[in-house]
Amino acid sequence: MRIAAQSTFGQRVELRLNDPADSTVDRRLAATITAASPGRALTGDGLFGHVAVPALGDAPDPSALGSALESAVRAVAGSWSGPEAPPVRVLPDRVPARDLPGPADAPRAVPFALDERFAATDVDLFGRDQNLLVLGDGGCGKSNLLRLLARGLMDRHSPDALVFAVMDPRRSLQGFVPDPYLGGYGTTPRVCAGLAAGVAKELEGRMPDDSSAAGSTGPRIVVLVDDYDLLTTAGQQPLAPFLPFVPNGRDIGLHFVVARRVAGASRGLYEPLVQAVREIGTGALVMSGDRSEGQLFPRVHAEARPPGRGLWLPRGETPRLVQTAESGAGRPG
């Protein structure tokens, strides 16, 4: 301990030291404590003491502590007839999607995880949450989550009410969204920029003018983006055409589900589209990542977590740890 910190401890018990000269009680007395007397100690008052042996039973043998303790616990449990403490429950490593409420039980919001109370956690893109931001490094389950949410939305809405614009540079979502729901699919910044520009033309007709109020006149558009950081390398902004429409997203039926790596997120969270989505409010899920990336949200840092595990930050609520469900199509990315 540093000398400045030692003064904060009011009581000291000093066992045998490698070098008696290091004693802070009495070097001469410390030299008399040898390896032949395990447990012998000096107190802060300069007195000798001996530490008791933590043993149960007749023989003070520390090596028998484990079996003796187990025997004592069994004896106590066998003689107790009152209520028992419930076992400690921990989040499972795997949650099948079938274990979550289906469309009949949750017709609007899409359940995607279990929290530490073993209650279903959901995201309501078309209501409370509006958008979703997912942060996590490779192998944490981001792509699995995007597939799970897409499937949940398709199970609850017809193709006339919902369409996806999929931006997928690593092709982890390729072929997942069926044609009736697919408005466009892009894998490169150039193609994604063209897709964004095409969707933006549709959105222009939904914006209010001087004689009308804003309102959606077509299906809700969900922009589903995986590995967003790969699309914005070298300063590219293929989703920039969406920026004028983000503030009116709720009224014109525009929603974003954006997933990116934690690595570089301390800067990436201020990329124009992500910042615009955050400013109007969005739920966020922080999955596995390197803590050295810094504070991603107020008092929230990434940390190493098992696949599928994440910290859910719903709008206006307390963050909570969740385990996302498996979509049934694997867990890459």
N, C-alpha and C positions, 0 to 999 in steps of 0.2 A: 504494500500500500504506500502511496506517496505520503511524505511526512505531513503535508498540509491536510490530508484526509484522515490521518491517524487520530488527530485530536477530536474528531467527531464521534469516536467510539467511546462510550463511557465505561465499558467493561472489557477485559482482555483475559483470555486463557491461552497460555503459551505452551505448546507441546514441545517435544524434542526438535531442535533445530540442526540443520547440517553444520552450521557454524555458530557456536555460542556467542560469538562477537556480534551477531545480528540481533541479540535479545534486546527488547525494549523494557524489560523488567529488571533483570540483574544478570550480567554476563557470568559472574562467578557461580551463581546458583544454577544457571542454565547449563553449565558445563558438567554438573553432577547428574544430569538426566541422560541415561544411556539407552541404547537399543534393547538392552536386557529387561527394561521395565516399560513395556508398552502401556499407554494410558496415563503415565505420570506427567504432571503438568505444573506450571507456575501460574499463580493468579496475579492480577494486577497489583495486589498488596504485597507481593513478594513472599507468599506462602505456597507450600507444596500442596498439591491435591492429586486425586486419582479419579479418572473418569470411570463411571460405572459401566459394566458390561450389559448391553441390551439383549438379554437372553430371557427366555421363558422356560419354566421347568426347574428341575432340581439342579442340573449341572449348568454352570455359567459358561456355556460354550457358544460363542457368537456364530459359529458355523451351523448350528442347529436352529438358528432363529427362524429360518424360512419354514421348515416343517412344523416347528412348535407354534408359530403364529397361525399357520393354516389349521392346525388342530384346535387352537383356542377359538378361532373364528367359527369353525364348524360346531364347537360346543355351545358357543353363545347363540348361534343361529338355531340350533336344535332346541334350545330352552326358551326361545322367544315365541310367544303366541300372538303378539300384537301385529299391527300393520307393518308391511315391509316397504322399504324405500324402492321406488321404481328403478329399473336398470337405466344406465346412462345410454341415450340413443345418439348416434352420430350419423351424419349424412352418408348415404351409400356411395360407392364409386360409380355405380351404373344405375340409371333410372330409365326403364323402358317407356317409350311414349304412351303405350297403352295404359300405364298407371296414372296418367293425368286425365282430368275431366275432358270429355269429348264435346262435340258441338251441341249435343242435346243439353248438357249440364252447363256449358259455358258458350252460349250462342254468339257472343260479341267479342270478348277478349280471348286471346290465344294463350293457354297455359303452356309454359316452356320449361319449368323447373320446380324442384321442391326446396323449401327453405328449411331452416334448422328446427322449426316446429312441425316439420313434415306436412306442411300445408302447401298447396299448389300456388305457384307464383305466375302471374300472367302479364302480358303486355297488351295494351289497348291502343293500337295504332290509329284507329278511327275515332277515338275519344280522348281519354285521359292523357295518353303518352304522346300521340301524334307522330313521333319519330323514335328511332332507336339507334344508339351508338354502341358498338361492341369493340373492346380493346383486348388484344391477346396475342401472344407470340405463337409461332408455328407449333402445331400439334395440340393446342389447347381446346379445340372444338368449335372454332368460329364458324367454319363452313357447315358443320353439323347443325348448329343453331339456326343458321340462315335457311337451311332446308326444312328444319322443323317448323319455323315460323311461316315459311311459304306454304307448306302443306296445311298448316292450321288455318291460314287465311283462305286457301282454296276449298277446304272442307266447309267453310262457313259462308262463302260468297260465290255466286255464279259468275261465269265469264262476262256476263253483261254488266256486272257491278264491280269487277276487279280486273286490272291488267298490270303486268310486271314489266319493268324495263331493267334488264339484268346486265350489270357490268362485272365481268368475271375474268380478270387477266390470267389466272391460273387454271381456268376451266373446271373448277371443282363443282360448279353448278350446271355444267353443260348437260342438256337433255333432261334436267329435272323438272322444269316448268313446262307443262304441255302446251301445244300450240294455241288452243283456245284462250289461254291466259297470257300468252307471251306477246308483248308488244314490240320487243326488240332485244337482241343479245349482242354484246360487244366484249371483245377480249383485248383490244389494244387501245391506247389513248386516242388514236385517230378515229377508230370506229366508234368508240364511246362518245367522243365529241360530236360526231354526226348524229348518233342516237339521241343525245341530250338536246341537240338543236331541233331535231324533229319533234320530240316531246314538247319542247318549249313553244313551238308553233301552235300545238294543240292547246297549251295552257293559255296562250294569249287570248283565245276566244272565251275563256272562262273568267278573265279578269274584269272587274267592274269598270264601267265608264260613267260619264256624267249623268246618264239616264237610267242606269240599272245598278243593282247591287251585285256584289260578288256571289257566285254560286256555281256549284259543279253541274255541268250539263252532260256529263258522260261518266264512265266508270272511274272509280278511284284508281289513281296511278301510284304504285309502290315501286320506288327506285331501289333495287336490291343490289348493293355493292359489296363485293368481297375483295379483300386485299387492296383497299383503296390507296394505300401508300405506294403500291406499284404503278398506279395510274398517274400519280402526281410527282414522279421523279423528274429531276432536272427542271423544276418549276412549272411543269405542265399543269393545266387546269381544264381537263376535258369536260367537267361537269359545270363549268362556269355559266352556261346558258340557263341553268336553273336558278341562279342567284336572285333575279328580280321577283321570282315567284315564291320563294321560301316563306316570307312573312305571311302570305295569304294561303299557305298550304292547307290549313284546316278548311277554309271556305271553298277552295277550288279543287279539293280532293287530291292533294299531292303529299306523299309521305316518303320518308327516307329510312332505310335500314342499312347502315354503313358499318362495315367491319374493317379494322386495320390493326397492324402490329402495335405492341406497346413500344418497341424500339423506335425511337424518333418521335413518339407521341407528344413529348413536351413541346416540340415545335409544331408537329402536325395538327394538334388541336386548334391551332390558330390559322390553319389553312382556310381560305374564304368560305367555302361551302360548309365545312364542319363548324366553323365559328358561327355562321348564320343559323345553322340548325340548333346549335347550343343556345343561342340568344333567345330563340322563341320557345325554348323548353323541350327537353327530350329525356327519356329514360336512358340510362347507361349501364353497361355490364362490363366490369373490369375483371378479366380472366388472368391466366398466368402470364407473368412478365418479370422483368428485372427491376428491382426496387430502385436501383441507381438512376432510373429514368426520372425520378423526382415525383413531386406531388402532381398527380393528374387532375384530381378534383379536390375541393377543400378537405384536407385531412385524409385523403385517400391516396395510397401508394400501391403500385403493383407488387406482387410477391409470387414466388413459385407456388403453384397449386396443381393438384391432380387434373387430368383432362376432364373438362366439363364443369369444373368448379369455378365459381366467380363471385364477385361482390356486386350485388344488384343495387343500383342507386335510382329508385323511382322518384319521380317529380314530387317534391314536397313531403317525402317520407324518410324514415330512418334507413340507412343502408343495411342490408342483411346478406349473409352468405347463403348461396344457393348451389344446387347441383342440377345442371341442365339435363334434360332428357335426351335419349338417343333417337334420332329420326328414323333409324332402321336402314340407313344407307351408308353406314360407316362414319368415321370421325376424322377425316383428314383436316389439316389446317386448323 
